[in-house]
Amino acid sequence: MGPEPKFSHALKPNFYEWDAVMNEQTSLSEWERDLPKGTTVLSAADTVKSIDEIVALMQENFSGWKFERINKGGHMAIMTKPEQLNPIVIDALI
């Protein structure tokens, strides 16, 4: 057998993350029950479709949560836009 393709090699560190995403069994009611009222969800308008859809489901089902959205930052906004998101995080913690 030849050398392992670069793509599959790059995915190895993320194997368990993919497993958790693809095989998630937690219901929306369990998420709402187990996380505190007032939970703040951060997202960016230009995030990937799957994250956008998860945030939309949460908005529809978790009335006690706070949803904050920035215009740009993609799915890694928390790391790429700290100047915009850190004040939101700080506000959520106080």
ABEGO torsion letter per residue (X at the ends): XBBBBAAAAAAAAAAAAAAAAAABABBAAAAAAABBBGBBBBBBAABBAAAAAAAAAAAAABAABBBBBBABGEAAAAAAAAAAAAAAAAAAAX
